[in-house]
């Protein structure tokens, strides 16, 4: 059965429109509104319910509910594993109501794996490209910060070299291919220092308290008349934001992340590409 059919076209349309809307919000304000993600869940499940009633096939609705609960687990794993911010995790959960496009759960499992694999792989390439663009506009700051981070974490390079040398020496006579593959450990400290330099030189900005929003990541703790507002993964709460605006009259250092929502678009389009090529069937 072709998954791009009349009953799924509206779901596909919803998914594309909501992902594009999330991208626009993320790029402009570095956040995706909860109401935007929750409304996708509501529209997708409502459509599935009405279609199930008229077609007398409730599996169309139940598939959406199963997808929702599976992606609820996945979104929370990404969030509490500190891979995604809250808005990204909620968008993943919302897309769980869209992606079960087949009545065959073997096909749905393949859809899920293609979506997750492609948005992670495509997202990694996109983040790397985005980082190079940032470096292009902040090259002097990046170069200075890279040297600083290299000195700070030079022991990572030393340990990496020692590990590869000893590992290679011990197994050289057993399997030379393993020795060559172990050279990838040289990349780890390089990429780590690169990421730290990009973060410190390009992603930390001074922001007026009036421009702060809920969920912004503080770069350092704030001390307000004996009260400490600590930086944390969940970002600024509404209560803390009101207190900062009331008690703090200076600019605040905020750390921004790379807008990750375009990666979901990559994953969604990849699913549609394979579906159109009938590879999923």
C-alpha positions in Angstrom: 0.0 0.0 0.0 1.3 3.4 -0.9 1.6 5.6 2.2 1.3 8.8 0.2 -2.5 8.4 -0.4 -5.6 10.5 0.1 -6.1 9.7 3.8 -2.5 10.7 4.6 -2.1 13.8 2.4 -3.7 16.1 5.0 -1.4 14.7 7.7 1.7 15.2 5.4 0.5 18.8 4.7 0.1 19.4 8.5 3.5 18.1 9.2 5.2 20.3 6.5 3.3 23.4 7.5 4.0 23.0 11.2 7.7 22.2 10.8 8.1 25.3 8.6 6.3 27.4 11.2 8.6 26.0 13.9 11.7 26.8 11.8 10.5 30.4 11.4 9.9 30.8 15.1 13.2 29.1 16.0 15.3 31.2 13.7 13.6 34.4 14.7 13.2 33.9 18.5 15.2 30.8 19.3 12.2 29.1 20.7 9.1 27.2 19.4 5.8 28.1 21.2 4.2 25.3 23.2 0.8 26.2 21.7 2.3 25.6 18.2 3.4 22.1 19.0 0.3 21.2 21.0 -2.0 22.4 18.2 -0.3 20.0 15.8 -1.1 17.2 18.2 -4.7 18.4 18.4 -5.2 18.8 14.7 -3.6 15.6 13.7 -5.5 13.5 16.3 -8.8 15.3 15.5 -8.3 14.5 11.8 -7.5 10.9 12.5 -10.6 10.6 14.7 -13.0 12.1 12.2 -11.5 10.0 9.4 -11.8 6.9 11.5 -15.5 7.6 12.3 -16.4 8.1 8.7 -14.4 5.2 7.4 -15.4 2.9 10.3 -11.7 2.0 10.8 -10.4 3.1 14.2 -6.9 1.9 13.6 -6.2 5.1 11.7 -6.8 7.0 15.0 -5.2 4.4 17.2 -2.0 4.5 15.1 -1.7 8.2 15.8 -2.1 7.6 19.5 0.5 4.9 19.5 2.9 7.1 17.5 2.2 9.9 20.0 3.1 7.7 23.1 6.2 6.3 21.4 7.5 9.7 20.4 6.6 11.0 23.9 9.1 8.6 25.3 11.6 9.5 22.5 11.2 13.2 23.0 11.7 12.9 26.8 14.9 10.8 26.2 16.3 13.5 23.9 15.3 16.2 26.4 16.6 14.7 29.6 19.6 13.4 27.7 20.3 17.1 27.0 20.3 16.6 23.2 17.2 18.7 22.6 15.8 21.8 24.2 12.1 21.8 25.3 10.6 23.1 22.1 12.5 20.7 19.9 11.5 17.7 22.1 7.8 18.8 22.0 8.0 19.1 18.2 9.3 15.5 18.0 6.4 14.3 20.2 3.9 16.2 18.0 5.3 14.6 14.9 4.7 11.2 16.4 1.0 11.8 15.7 1.8 12.3 12.0 4.4 9.7 11.2 2.5 6.4 11.5 1.4 6.6 7.9 0.8 2.9 7.4 -1.5 0.2 8.9 1.6 -2.1 8.8 3.7 -1.5 11.9 6.8 -3.0 10.2 6.5 -0.2 7.7 5.9 2.4 10.5 9.0 1.1 12.3 11.0 1.8 9.1 9.5 5.2 8.8 10.5 6.0 12.4 14.0 4.8 11.9 14.5 6.7 8.6 13.1 9.9 10.2 15.3 9.6 13.3 18.4 8.6 11.4 18.0 11.3 8.7 17.3 14.2 11.1 20.2 13.2 13.3 22.6 12.7 10.4 21.3 15.6 8.3 21.1 17.7 11.5 24.8 17.0 12.2 25.8 18.2 8.8 23.5 21.2 9.1 25.0 22.1 12.5 28.5 21.8 11.1 27.6 24.1 8.2 25.9 26.5 10.5 29.0 26.6 12.7 31.2 27.5 9.7 28.9 30.3 8.8 29.2 31.7 12.3 33.0 31.4 12.2 33.0 33.3 8.9 31.4 36.3 10.6 33.4 35.9 13.8 36.7 34.6 12.5 39.1 36.7 14.7 37.1 35.9 17.9 36.9 32.2 16.9 40.7 32.0 16.3 41.5 33.6 19.6 39.1 31.4 21.4 40.3 28.2 19.6 43.9 28.9 20.8 42.6 29.4 24.3 40.5 26.2 24.3 43.4 24.2 22.8 45.7 25.3 25.6 43.0 24.5 28.2 42.2 21.1 26.9 45.7 20.1 25.5 45.7 17.1 27.9 42.9 15.6 25.8 45.2 15.6 22.8 48.0 14.0 24.8 45.8 11.3 26.2 44.3 10.7 22.7 47.8 10.3 21.2 48.9 7.9 24.0 45.8 5.8 23.6 46.2 5.4 19.9 49.9 4.7 20.2 49.5 2.0 22.9 46.4 0.5 21.3 48.0 0.4 17.9 51.2 -1.1 19.3 49.4 -3.9 21.2 47.3 -5.1 18.3 49.5 -4.2 15.3 50.4 -7.9 14.7 46.7 -9.0 15.0 44.8 -6.7 12.8 46.2 -3.7 11.0 42.8 -2.4 9.9 41.9 -1.9 13.6 45.0 0.2 14.0 44.0 2.4 11.1 40.4 2.8 12.5 41.8 3.7 15.9 43.2 6.9 14.4 39.6 8.3 14.5 40.3 8.9 18.2 42.5 11.8 17.1 39.3 13.5 15.9 37.6 13.6 19.3 39.7 16.2 21.0 39.8 18.3 17.8 36.1 18.3 17.4 35.6 19.0 21.1 37.9 22.0 21.1 36.3 23.2 17.8 32.8 23.0 19.3 33.8 24.8 22.5 35.5 27.5 20.6 32.4 28.1 18.4 30.2 28.1 21.4 32.3 30.6 23.4 33.1 32.9 20.5 29.9 32.9 18.5 27.0 31.9 20.6 27.3 34.0 23.8 25.6 37.4 23.5 24.8 40.3 25.8 21.1 40.8 25.9 18.9 43.5 27.4 16.7 42.2 30.1 13.7 43.4 28.1 14.7 41.1 25.3 15.0 38.0 27.5 12.5 35.2 27.0 11.4 32.2 28.9 13.8 29.3 28.2 16.9 31.5 27.4 20.1 29.9 28.7 22.0 32.0 31.1 25.8 31.9 30.5 26.5 32.5 34.2 24.6 32.7 37.4 22.9 36.0 38.3 22.9 37.4 41.8 20.0 39.6 42.7 19.8 41.1 46.2 20.8 37.9 47.9 18.9 35.6 45.5 20.8 33.5 43.0 19.3 32.6 39.6 21.4 29.7 38.4 22.1 28.8 34.8 20.6 25.4 33.9 19.6 23.3 31.0 15.9 24.2 31.2 16.6 27.9 30.8 15.0 30.9 32.5 11.6 30.2 34.1 8.8 32.7 33.9 9.2 33.4 37.6 12.9 34.1 37.2 12.3 36.2 34.1 9.9 38.5 36.0 12.4 38.8 38.9 15.3 39.7 36.5 13.3 42.3 34.7 12.3 43.8 38.1 15.7 43.7 39.9 18.4 43.7 37.2 19.2 46.8 35.1 22.2 45.5 33.2 22.6 43.4 30.1 22.7 39.6 30.7 25.0 37.1 29.0 23.0 34.5 27.2 24.2 31.4 25.5 22.3 30.5 22.3 22.2 27.2 20.6 22.0 26.3 16.9 18.3 26.4 15.7 17.8 22.7 15.3 14.3 22.6 13.8 15.5 22.5 10.1 16.8 19.0 10.9 13.2 17.9 11.4 12.4 19.2 7.9 15.3 17.1 6.5 14.0 14.0 8.3 10.4 14.5 7.2 11.4 15.1 3.5 13.7 12.0 3.6 10.7 9.9 4.7 8.6 11.3 1.9 11.4 10.7 -0.6 11.7 7.0 0.3 8.0 6.6 0.4 7.7 8.1 -3.1 10.4 5.6 -4.3 8.3 2.8 -2.7 11.4 1.8 -0.7 9.4 1.6 2.5 6.9 -0.8 1.1 
